[in-house]
Amino acid sequence: MPISTVLAKGLFAIIPDMLKDNKGKWSSKRTVSGVLAIACVTQIDANGLDINTLLLALISILPLCFSVFEKK
């Protein structure tokens, strides 16, 4: 079995666990932030760094920054 197949199966098993909160439910702030961060990285890769990609990066990390202040 090629190493890329093993890595792909491993990544597909890990990613859903990363997007769940400590109760086992899907976390919308992690999921949406992850999608926006991926979009930001692809935009930077394609077009370089500009103000739009910086704003997209800021928007993608804001929910994660504010989640530190949540009560448990």
C-alpha positions as CSV (number, residue, x, y, z in Angstrom):
1,M,0.0,0.0,0.0
2,P,1.5,3.4,-0.9
3,I,2.5,5.8,1.8
4,S,0.2,8.5,0.5
5,T,-2.8,6.2,0.9
6,V,-1.9,5.5,4.5
7,L,-1.4,9.2,5.2
8,A,-4.7,10.1,3.6
9,K,-6.6,7.5,5.6
10,G,-4.9,8.8,8.8
11,L,-5.7,12.4,8.0
12,F,-9.3,11.6,7.2
13,A,-9.6,9.9,10.6
14,I,-7.9,12.8,12.5
15,I,-9.7,15.8,10.9
16,P,-13.2,15.1,12.2
17,D,-11.9,14.7,15.7
18,M,-10.1,18.1,15.5
19,L,-13.4,19.8,14.6
20,K,-15.3,18.5,17.6
21,D,-15.5,20.2,20.9
22,N,-14.8,18.6,24.3
23,K,-18.4,17.2,24.4
24,G,-17.9,15.3,21.1
25,K,-20.2,17.6,19.1
26,W,-19.1,19.4,15.9
27,S,-17.8,22.9,16.8
28,S,-19.1,25.5,14.3
29,K,-16.5,28.0,15.3
30,R,-13.7,25.5,14.6
31,T,-15.3,24.3,11.3
32,V,-16.0,27.7,9.8
33,S,-12.7,29.1,11.0
34,G,-10.9,26.2,9.4
35,V,-12.6,26.7,6.1
36,L,-11.9,30.4,6.1
37,A,-8.2,29.7,7.1
38,I,-7.9,27.3,4.2
39,A,-9.4,29.8,1.8
40,C,-7.0,32.4,3.1
41,V,-4.0,30.2,2.6
42,T,-5.0,29.3,-1.0
43,Q,-5.6,33.0,-1.8
44,I,-2.1,33.9,-0.4
45,D,-0.6,31.1,-2.4
46,A,-2.4,32.2,-5.6
47,N,-2.3,36.0,-5.3
48,G,0.3,36.8,-2.7
49,L,-0.2,38.8,0.5
50,D,-2.6,41.7,0.3
51,I,-5.1,43.5,2.5
52,N,-8.0,41.2,1.5
53,T,-6.2,38.1,2.6
54,L,-5.1,39.7,5.8
55,L,-8.7,40.6,6.6
56,L,-9.8,37.1,5.7
57,A,-7.1,35.7,8.1
58,L,-8.3,38.0,10.9
59,I,-11.9,37.0,10.4
60,S,-11.0,33.3,10.4
61,I,-9.1,33.5,13.8
62,L,-11.5,35.8,15.7
63,P,-13.9,33.1,16.8
64,L,-11.0,31.0,18.1
65,C,-9.5,34.0,20.0
66,F,-12.8,34.7,21.7
67,S,-13.4,31.1,22.6
68,V,-10.7,31.4,25.2
69,F,-13.0,33.6,27.3
70,E,-15.9,31.1,27.3
71,K,-17.2,29.8,30.6
72,K,-16.9,26.1,31.0
